[in-house]
Amino acid sequence: MNFSNVQKIVYLLFVLSSLLLGNWAQAESRLALVIGNGAYPEKKQGINDVAALTNPKYDAEDMAELLQNSGFTLVDDAGRNLPLIDGTKQQMDAAIDKFLDKLNRTPDAVAWYYYSGHGVYLKDVKRPSESANYLLPVGHNFRADDPAGIKYYAVNAHELKDRLQNTPVKNRLMIFDACRQKLELAESKGFGAGDEFRPMDPEHGLMVVHATLHSYLSFGNPNERNSNFTKYLLSALKQQTSKYITQAISFGISQVTAANKSISEKYHLHPRVEGLLSEDFCLADCGSKEIPVLPPKIPEQTIVQPVPPRPPVVNKGKTFTNSIGMEFVSIPAGSFMMGNDCKDDPFTEQNECASISSDEFPYHKVDIVKAFYMGKTEVTQAQWYAVMGNNPAEFKKEKVGLDTRNHPIENVSWVDVVEFIRKLNAKENTDKYRLPTEAEWEYAARVGSTTKWYFGDDESRLGEYAWYDKNSGSQTHLVGQKKPNNFGLYDMEGNVWEWTCSEYAAYSSNKQTQCNQSVIGRRVLRGGSWNYEANYVRSATRGNGDTTDRFSNLGFRLISSP
């Protein structure tokens, strides 16, 4: 069949349009619903108890622009590629239905839900299971003396979470910049609470980010375009488009908390993150702006290079090496005395115990009823890279001037570590890897000792066993170069602080023997680090950090079930 020139042009245009439509379809694998509600009715006592907000409109517009530039297709109440601004209940419901419908038809999508505006927690006294967080639409007068009106005229955020989790999509992200004012609800009418949001308890595959959580409020900023939280979040997302989204969000949260130092305490923000994504992703090409320390084409079995010979070890228990070169040593079950047995009053400054933190008391017996394996060393930069494909460490070769692949990984949050563990378990088709509890860590560090350090109380010997402020040269060092303890564990004191899975609390709570799986709150840190003095690298010393904290002196080691 012969084609005329016009027919050829038409055919080429058809092919080109098909390719473009194909690319557009691929872009729809990133779907977002962005809502900004600020045009609430005028606040009048007895008529409407929520005030109008200036920032949400711009928060939503700026978030929408960022997401569209990152390949997301937006969905509003009419199915358009636009944010929903000042949505009524009917419009919010319609937008949510269309968003979820698209997700149900696009199982490989990344789902992003963002809301800026008023939100409250409604406690249903008569039906506690129906207590939930609510997002307030515009177009209705919400009154503190009519809490039932919130239930019927607002959007139930917990139901939205459940519906989102029921889609086939594996990666879902919800961000709430809500809780802009206290709304003291009338408890006599069967409802209570009604000010700040409560945790959402998402399943795996859904990450929920709150500008704040219970006991705190989020704040707008009438003198700026964006609210305080969204301003820093947008800045972090724009700066870190090639970083994993969990890292970018954590960076944004760190910027928010850093900004707290320059404002009045009553305006402080306390962002929190719940849940984990199934697979991390980047707004742009992951790593396109970062040159990793380790070349990506090196086979995994050669990434972990041998370290120099180590001192002899007393422990002759079983050991094993996993697929990425981590060495583990068996730790038997047993009992030990946990904490500090200093006999002087720890709360006065006129005794030798004055430098001991009160959280190390009381001295108490703990039973470790199950044996476990513990990593001989802290997890290294090379091992992290083998699993995660990146290297967030502060002390890389370009800074230290040495090959740092066998230095401990640092600058990783507790949330980052949980994702590392998930991927390592998946890589080896197991569920045996986890962080140690605080009690397991101290038991393994002490090896039956009751002294300051497992080798005794003589500080002059500490340099044989630990990298700390007097010998570190203000940096991390190769793992396994100091003397081990009698279990064969290296660097249990110094080099980097180590995350545990235990919530930071008083010993009387017994949380030191438990793992807390929630991604919010504070976790216990153990071991001290390269920039801490001797008193802080004792076996009993307790540190603590928020699950999103990242520092250049903070790493981890793993344990494994037998």
N, C-alpha and C positions, 0 to 999 in steps of 0.2 A: 504494500500500500504506500503510495507516495503522498507526502505532506507538503502543503504550501508553506511558505515562510511564515504566514500569519498563524497557520495551524501549529507550526513548530513553536512559535512564541507562546501561544496559548497553552500548549502542552508543557513547556518549560515552566510557565507560571504556575500551572497546576501542581507540578512536581515540587516546586519551591514552596508553594503554600502548604503542601502536605508535610514537608519537612518542618516548616514553621509551626504548624499545628501540632506536630509530634513533639516539638520542644515545649510548646505551651502545655501539652498534656503532662509532660514530665515535670513542668513547674508546679502543676497541681498536686504533685506528691508532697508538697509542703502547703498545708492549709491552716489558716488562722482566723479566729474570731476576736476582734478588738472592739471593746466597748468603753466609752467615756461618758459618764453621767455627771453633770454639774448643774443643769438648769432646773433645780428643784424649786417648788413654789416658795414664796416669801415666808420666812420663819415668823410665825405668830403664835404666842402662847395660847394653848387650848385648841389651836387649829392645825398648825404644822410645826413640828419640833426639830426638823432637820434643815440646816442652812444651805443656801446655794454655794457652789464651789466653782472657782475660776479655772483651776488647773486641769481637770479631767478631759475636757475637750482637746486641749493641746497635748496632754499625755497620750491620748489615743491616736491623735493625728501623727505625732512624731513616732510612736511605736509602729503604727501602720506603715509609714514611709520606710522605716528601717527594715521591716519584714518584707515589704514588696521589693525593695532593693536586694534582698537576700533570697529571692526566688519563691516567696510565699504568695499564695493567692488568698485574698481575704474573702470572707462571706458575711454579708449583712442581712437584714431582715428581708430584703428583696432579692437576695442571691447575687448582689453586685460585689465587685472587687473593691470594697470600701469599708472603712471603719463605721461602726454604729455610734453616732453621737447623740446624746440625750435621748436614750431609748425608753419608751413606755414599756409596761409589762407585756403588752401584746407584741411590740416590736422585738423585745428581748427574747421572748418565747419563740417567735418566728425565726429569728436569727440563729438561735440555738438548734432548733429543729433542722434548719437547712445545713448548718455546720455538721451536725451529727450524721445527717443523711449522706453528705458527701464523704465523710469519713468511713461510713459503712460500705460505701462503694469504692473506696480507695484504701485497701488494707495496708499498703506499703507507705502510707503517708506519715509525715511528722505533723502532729497536731499541736497548735499553739493557741491558748486562750488567755486573753489579757483583759482585766477589768480595772478601771479607775473610777472611784465614786464612793458613795456611802455604803457601808455594810455593817450589819449587827449580828450578834449571836442571840438566838431566841431559845430559851430553855422552856420546854413544854413540861410542866410539873405533872400533869395528868397522864401524859404519854411521853415518858422520858426518851424512848427510842426515836421520837420524832423531833427532838431538839436538833437544831442545825444552824449553820451560818446562812445569812440571807443578804442578797445584793438588792439595793433599793433602786427601782426604776424612777424616772421622773413622771410627772403627771398625776401624782397622788399625794395627799397630805398624810404623812406618817406621824402619829402621836404616841407619846410615851404611855398615855393612859389607855391606849387601844392596841396592845401587843398582838391581838388576834389579827388585826389589820395587816401587820407585817407578814404573818404566815400566808395570808390569802392574796396579798397584793404585791409581794416581793418575790424574787427568784431564789429558790432554795439551792444554795451552792453545793450542799452535800448531795442532793439529787443529781445536779449537773455532773458532779464528780463520778457518781455511780454510772450515769448514762455514758460518760466519756470512757470509763473503764470497760464498759460492755461493748464498745466498738472493737473491730478486729485490729485496730491500729496498735502497734507495739510501743511507739514513742509518743508520749503525751506530756505537755507542759501547761500548767495553770499558774498565772501570776495575778495576785490580788493586791492592788494598792487601795485598800479600803480602810474602814474603821477610822473615819475622820473626826468623829466626836462621840462623847459618851451619850447614851440614851437610856436613862434609868427607867426600866419598864415597871409597870404596876404588877407586882407579884400576886396581889389579891385576886387577880383574874385568871389564875392558873398558869401564868407564864412568869419567867424571871430572867436574870442576867441582862442581856440586851445592850452590851456596849462593844467589847472587843471580840474579834474572831477567836474561835477555838480550833485546835488541831483537826485535820481532815482524815488522817490515817489512810493514806492512799496505798493501793496495791503496787507491786513491782511493775515498772513500766510507766508510772505516772509520777512526775515531780511537781510538787506544789510549793510555790514561793510566796511568802507573805511579807508585806511591808512591815508588819508587826504581828504579834500574837497576843494572847490574853494578858491582861494587866497593863498593856501599853496601847497607845494610839498612834496612827499615822497622821502626818500633818501636810496640808497644802502649803503653798508659798505664794501669796497674792502679789508679791513683788517680782516674781519670776514666772517664766512661761510654764515650767513643769513643777510638779510636786517634788518634795525633797527626795523621796525614795526613787521615783521614776527618773529624775534628773541624773542621779548617779548610776542607775541601772542602764539607761540609754548610753551614757558616756562609756561605761565599761563594755557594753555590747559592740559599740562602734570601734573602740580601740582594739578589741580582741576578737575580730571576726574570724581569724584563723585558729583560734583556740577552741577547745571543746566547750560546749555551752555551759556545762557544769562549772568549768573553771572561770568562764567569763562572768557568770552570775555570782560566783563566790567572790570574784574580784570586785564586782559592783557592791556587794554586801560589805566587803572590807572598806570600801570607800565611804559607804554610809556611816559605818561605825567610827571611822576615823574623823568624819565631819562632826560627830557628836561632841568632840573635844572643844569645838569652837562655838557651841551654842548652849543656851540654858538647858539644864538637866531635864526640865519638864517637857522640852521639845525633842529629847533624844529619841531616835528610832531604834528598834530592835528587830531587824529582819530575821526571818527563820525559813528554813527549807525542810520540806518533808518528802520522803519517797526518793526513788531512783529511777532514772531512765533505763530502758532495756538496752539501748545502745546510744552512746554519746554521739553528738554531731556538732558541726561547726556552721556558722552562718555563711562563711565563705569556704574555700578549700582548706581543709585541716592541714596546718603546718606550712601553708604556702609562704608565710612570712617569717618562718622560724627554721633555722638550720640546726637539726638535732645534733647532739654530741656524738651519737653513734650512727654510722652510715646504715641506711635501711636495708641494703642488700646483703649485709653480712649474715650468713646463716646463723640461726639462733644458737646452735650448739657451740659456735665459736665466739659468741658475743661475750660470754662470761670468761674472762681470762684468769688464769691461776694467779693467786697472790703468793708472796714469798712464804717460806716455811714458817709454821706457827709453833709456839711452845708446846711441850707435852701436856696431855690431858689425863686427869685421873679417871674420869668416867669411862667405863668400858661397855656402856649400854649400846643398844641397837641404833644404827643410823641409816638414813637413806638420803638420796639426792633426787630432786624432782626434775621435770622436763626442762626447766630453765636454769638449772645449776644451783638451786637453793639446797644447802645441806641442813638436815634436821637430825637432832639427837633425842633419844628417848628420855623422858623425865618420869620417874616412877611416882605412883600415888604415895601419899604420906600426910603428915601433919606438921605444922610449924606455928611459931608465935609471930603474929603480924603486928606491925606498928612499932611504937617506940616504948621502951621500958624505963626511960629516964625517971628517976625517983624524985627529983626536985619538982617544985611547983612550976609548970611550964608557962604560967601566965604572969610571972613577975620577971623583972630584969636583973635581979640580984642573985642569980644562980647560973650554973653552967648549962641549964636547959633553956635559957632565954632565947636562943636562936632556933629552937625547935618549934615548928608550927603546931598549933593545937589540934590540927586535923589528923595528926599521926597518933592520937590517943583515942580510945584506950588500947592498951596492949592486950591482945586477945588471941585465943587459939583458933586456927582454921584448919579444917580437914580438906585435903585435896583427894577426893574419893576415886578419881579416874586418872590413870596414867595418860600422858600425851607426848607428842613430839614438839620440840621448839626449834626454831631456826637458830643455827649456830651463830649467825651474825644478823645485823640489821639488813633489811632489804636494800640492795645496791641500785645505783642508777642504771646499770646494765640490765638487771633483772626487771626493773620497772619498765624499761624501754621494750624488753622482749614481750611484755604483756600489753602495754598501753600504746606503744608506738610513739611516745613523746618523752621529753625529759624536762620537767619543770624545775629541776634543782637550781639553787642559787649558785652553788659552788661547782661550776663547770670548768672545763679545761681552759677556756679563754680567760677566766677570772683567776684560777689557781695556778695556771702555768704547768699543770701536770695532767696526766691521763686520769680522769676521775670516774671512770666507769665502775670501779670497785669501791668508790666512796659511797656512803649511805645516801639513799634518795632522801631529800628533804623538800620543804616547801610544798607539802601535800597535806590536804585537809583530811579529817576523818571520813567525810563523804567520798573524797577521792579514793581513799584506801578501801572503802567498802566496794567501790566499783572495780578496783584492781582485783580484790578477792573474788568477786563474782566472775570476772573474766578468766582468772586463773583456774577457778573451779570448773568453768565451762571448757576451758582448753584441755583439761585433764579428765573431763567427764566424771567429776566427783563433787562432793560437797564437804570435804574434810578440812579445808583451810579456813581459818578465821583469826581474828585478833585474840590475844590472851585476855582473860579477866585480870583485874588488878591483883587479886589474890594469887592467881597462877603465876603472874609476873614476879611478885615478890618471893614466892616460894622457890621459883627457879633461880632467882638472883641470890638468895641467901644460902642455898645448899646446906641447910641445917644450922647456919651461923646465927648468932644473936648480937653480933657486933655492928659497928657503924657500916663497915664494908665487909664483904664476905671473907676477906683475908685478915680482918682484925680492925683495931682502932688506931693504928699508927698511920697518921696522915702522910708521913714522909715516904711511905711505900705506894701511895695512890697513883703516882705517875707510872708505875710498872703495869697498872691495870686499866687506866682510864685516860682519855683525852678530855681535859677540862681547861679552865681559864689560864692556869699557870703553865701549860705545856702545849696548847693547841695551836698557838700562833694565829688565833682568831679565825679558824676555819675547820672544816671537817677533815677527816683523814681516812685512809684505806681501812676497811673493816678487817678485824682479825689480826692486828699487829701487836696488840698488847696481850698480856697474859690472860688466859681464860679462867673462869671459876671451875670448881671441881665437877660440874655437870658438862663442861666443855663448851660453855657459852661465852662468847667474846663481846666486849663493849657493852655489857649490861650496865655499866656505869660510865657515863660520859659519851662523847661523840655527838649523838643527837638524842633528844627526848623521844620516847616511844609511846605511840598511841596504845591505849587498851580499849576493850569494848565495854568497860564498866562506867556507869554514870557516876559523876563526882558527887559524893554525899558523905555525911558523917558515917563512921564505921558502925554505929548502932543500927543503921538501916539495913545492914548486910548486903548492900548493893555491890560491895567489893568482890563478891563471889558470883555475880551475875553479869550477863551480857545484856545491854540495852540496845535493841535493834532500831529504835527511833532515830531519825536523822536530825532531830532538834535537841537542844540541851548542851550540857558540858560533859566531857569525858576525862577520865583520869589519865595523866601523862606520868611516865616513870623514867628513872635513870639519869636525869640531868643531861647536860650537853657541853659542847666545846667552849661555850662562853659563860659557864656558871662556875662558881667557886666550889670548893670541896664539900661544904656543908650541904649543897644541893645535889650531889651525886651519891648520897648515901642510899642504902638499900630501902630505908623506910620513907624517903622523901616522896611527897605527893605533889605533883603539879596538876593543872587542869586547863582545858581549852575548849572553846566552842567548836562544834563539829565542822564549822566552815573555816576555822582558822588555818592559815598557812604561814609558816615561818622557816627561816633558813637553818634553824636548829631543831626542827621537828620532823621525825621520820617514824619508822615502825619496824617490827619483826613479826613473823607469823608463827602460829602453832598449827599442828595438824593432829587430827584424831588418829589413833592407831590403825 
